[in-house]
Amino acid sequence: MVEVTFIILILAFFTFPIYASAGCLGLYTTWLFYRSYESFKNQPLKGKRVLYIAWVAFSINLITSLILALILASMVYILIFDYFYLFLFNLIFCFLISIRWFDFSFKFFKNQIIRSIGNEVAEKSFFVICKGFKENSNSRISPLFTDAGVLNLENNHADFRGTFISKIFKSDNIYRIEKKSSEKLRIHTHYTNNEEPNVFFISLKNHFYPFRSRVNRDTVFKLLSSEIKKTGA
């Protein structure tokens, strides 16, 4: 089903590039606003500032990526081949590459958060975003909080200290950990109560190129997954 949908989407882009682009942009924007509203609604009051900073950082990346894509697509249009649909394709392609693989605002975001918590990132620590979710009976996850701070690696656990949340990840409260991308991990923890999150997304935010966080991601993954294997969780 996924493959058929993907093929139909590609055919739609080639047949009706403008309408398909507008439709996908509309769907993505609707989904983005819905997720943002849901996150803001559930975010604790003392953590609202983290969301404001994250939204400013996202806006910086969005605008900068669009400008970069516009420049590159215009260069091809002016210097190589003046075909509008090729320009549109290059604009979308360059924008998607830039928004995914470049993080223009990582220093701004890091400096704002470090200023809030008052701690520098130590040698064996990583600057991360930690998002907590609650998994429902139908496997849907709802956001409960978004925080950012320092993840310290100890001998057998990882200790997250954010602007308003503290969380220790260790073998006795984790039953599964997954790699989601070059800079992201998803950690499933055992239920403590119905009000607490049991799914956590950890995103490393130390580099301009997110894929350069792969080594640090693997370090965190190796530490936590090896401890889970030792305890037989």
N, C-alpha and C positions, 0 to 999 in steps of 0.2 A: 504493500500500500504506500509506503514511504517512497519507494523507487518510482511508482507511477505518478505520484504527486510531484516529485522532483522533475520528471520528464515533462509533465504538463506545464510546470512553471517555466522551464527552459524554452519550450515551444511558444509560450505566451510572450516571453521577453523578446524572442526573435520576430514574432508575428505582429505583436502590438506593443512595442517597447515603451511608448509613452504611457499608455493606459495601464500596462502591467507594472511599470515603475510606480505610478501614482497609487495603484491599488495596494502594492506591497508596502509602500511608505505609509499609507493611511492605516493599514493593519498594524504595522510595527509601532506607529505613533500611538495608536489606541491602546495597544498592549503595554507600551512603556508608561503612559499616563496612568493606566489602571494599577500597574505594579508600584509606581511611585506613590499614588494615593494610598494604596494598601499599606505600604511601608511607613508612610508618614502618619497614618491613622494609628498604627500599632506601636510606633516608636515611643518609648518613655520620654517624658517632658525634658528630663535632663540630658537626653541624647539628641534633641532636635538640632543642635548646632552641628553635629557630625553630618547629618543629612544635608543641611544648608551648604556646608563645605564640599560635600560629595557632589551636590548638584552644580555648584560653581565649577568644580573640576571637570565634570562631565560636559558642561557647556563650553569650557575652554577647549577640550578635546574635539567636540563636535564642530565648533567654528573653525578651529585651526585645521582640522582634517578636510573640511569643505573648501577652505582657501587653498590648501595644498593640492587637492584634487582638481580644483578649477584651474590652477596654474598649469599643472601637468597636461590636463586635457586640452587646454587652450594652446599650449605649445605644439601638440600634435596637430591640432586643427589648423593652426596658422602656418607652421613650418613644413608639415608633411602632407596632410590630406584634409581638404576642407569639406568634410561630409558630416552633416549634423548628427546623424544616428551614431556614427563612430565617436563623435565628440561626447554624446550622451552616454554611450557605453563606457568610454574611458573615464568619464566623470564619476559614474557609479562605481566602477571597478576600483579606481584609485582611492575613492572615499572609503569603501569597505576595507581595503587593505590598510589604509592609514588609521582608521578608527579602531581596527583590531590589533595592529602590530606596533603602533606608536602611542606612547603615553606622554603627551606634552605637558601635562599638569602634575606629574608625580612629585616634583619638588615642592610645588605650591601646596599640594594636599599634605605631604609629609611635614612640612614646616608648620602648617597651621595646627595639625594634631599634636606634634611634639611640643609645641608651645602650650597647648592645653594641658597635657599630662606632665610636662616639666621634666621629662627624662630623655636622655639621648639613647640611641640604639647601640647597645654594646656589641662586641665582636661576634659573640655567639648568639646574637639575637637578630630578629627580623622584624621589619615594619610591615604590618599586615592590616587588612580589613577583615573583621569577623562579623558574619551575619548569622543570626540565630533564627531557626524555623521550627515550627511545630508540625509534625506529620499526622494527618488525620487518618481515620479508618479506611478511607477510599484512596490512600496513598498521595493525596494532594498536600502540599506543604504551604503553610501560611507564614509570612514574615512576622517576626516578633521584635527584632531589634537589629540595628546596624551600628557597629562601633569600630573604632580603629585604634591601634596602639602597637605595643611591642610584644612579640612572641619570644619568650626566653626558653631555650632548650636546656633541660637538666639531664641527669643520668638516665632516668626512666620515664620522664614526662615532659610535656610542653606547657608552659605557664603563660597565659595571655593576660596582659594588663592594658586595658583600654581607658578611655576617658570616663566611662561610668560603669563598665562591666569588667569583672575578673572571672577567669575560667581556667581550670586546670584540666588538661587532657592527659589521661593516663589509662593504662590497660584495664583497670577494673571498672571504668565507666564508658569504655569504647568497645563496640562489637564489630564495627566495619569502618574502613577508611578507603577512599577512592581518589584517584587522580582524575580531575575533570578537564584540565588544560595545562599549559606550560607553567602557569602561575597559581593554579587553584586546586584546592583539596576539599573534598566533602567528607565530613566526619559524622558518623551515626553513633549516638550515645544511648545508653539504657535510660528508660523512663524513670524520672524521680517523682514527678507529679504532673498533673494535667496542665498546669500553668507554665511550666518550664519548657524551653526549646529542647528538642532531642536531635536536631540536625543542624550542623554548623558548616558554613562555607568559609574557608580561609583563603584569602587572596593576598599574595605577596606583592608589595608595591615599592620595591627598592630600585627599579630600573626604568630607563626610558623605553627600552625594548622589553616587553613582558616575557618573551621567550627566553631571555637571559636569566629569568628566575627559576628555570627548570632544575638547576643544580640545588638551589636552596629548597625548592619544593621536594625534591627527592630526599634531601637530608631529613626534613621533617617527617616525610612518609616512612622512611626507613626506621627512624627512631620509634614512632608510634606503632607501626605494623609489626616490628620485631618484638615489641613488648606484648602485643596481643597474642602472638604465636607462642610466646613463653608461657603465658597463663592459660593458653588453650581456649581463649574467648572466641 
